[in-house]
């Protein structure tokens, strides 16, 4: 009897292994990395942009620029903490595309200075 029990436990473990398998190869890019791509992306697409905040547009909105172009971003005042940024400062912004009736905007979740 113990051999049958041990055999059925091993068999059930082996049969459940495929349930834990997952695809691990290349696929759709996990996030957008340029301003040009972000301005064309669908709503809620994750973005990670590295470049410069070149202009304040008021009301937590800024013009972000990288080598591909410009895109409007929204950065909540609470995210700034003690970060000082000028138009010459390179930053990395992480967030997602917010496609509203007035156009594409990138809603930023985090901001970090890039050491040069």
N, C-alpha and C positions, 0 to 999 in steps of 0.2 A: 504493500500500500504506500509506504513512503516514497518508493521509486516513481509510482504513478503521480503522486502529489508534486514531487520535485520536477518531474517531466512536464506536467501541465503548467506549473509556475514558470518554468523556463520558456515553454512554448508561448504562453501569454505575453511574456516580456518581449520576446522576439517579434511577435505579431504587432505589438504596439509601437515598436521603434519607428516605422515609417510615419507615424502621426507626429513625431517630433522633427521631421525633416523640413527643410526650407530651402528656397532658391537663394543661392549665394553668389551669383555671377553678375555680369554687367547688366545695367538696365537704364531706366530713365534717370537723368541727373537728379540728385536729391534737392538741389536748389540752384537758383539763378545767380550768376556772379558778375554781370555787367549791367550798367544803367540802361543800355540799349535793349538788352534782353528783358530786363525788368519792366520797361515801358510797353512791351509787347506780351507779357506773360498773363496768364489767367488769374482770376481772383483766388486769393489764399495760397498762391505759390510761394514757397519759402525763398528768401533771398539772403545773400551774403555779399555785400558790396564793399570794395576797398577803393578809396579815392579821397575827394576833398568836398567839404561843405563850403560852397563858394558864396552863398548869399542867404540871408535870413529873409523869408517872405512874410513874416509875422504870424501870429497865432500858432506857434509850435511847428511851423512849416519852413522847410529849408530847401535850397537848390543843391543837389548833390551832383558832382561831376567826376567821371573817370575817363579813361582814354576812349571809351566808346560813345560818350555823350552825356546828356543831363537827364535827371529825373527828379521829381518833387518827392521829398520825404517828410514824414511827420514824426517828430521826436518829442515825447512828453517831457515837460520840464523836470519831472522827478528822475529821469534817466541821466541827467547831466551830472549829478552829484557834484564833485569838485573838479570836473574836467574843463580845461580851458582849450578852446579850439579857435584857430584862425583859418583863413582860406588857404594857407600854406601847410596846415597840419594834415597829415595823412591819417585817416580813420577807417575802421572796419565797422560797418553797420549790419546788424542782423535783424530780420523782420520778415514781413510777408506783404504780398501785393494786395492792395485794397482797391478794387475796381468799382468806383461809384459813378453816379450819373454825371458828375462834373469831370470825370477822367480818372486815369490811373494815378495812384499815389502809393508810396511804400510806407507802411506803418512799421516803425522801428521798435524792436523789443530790447536791443542792447547796443551800446556804442563803446568802442575801445580805440585807444590811441595805438598807432602802429609805430614801433621803434624803427628808426632808420639808421 
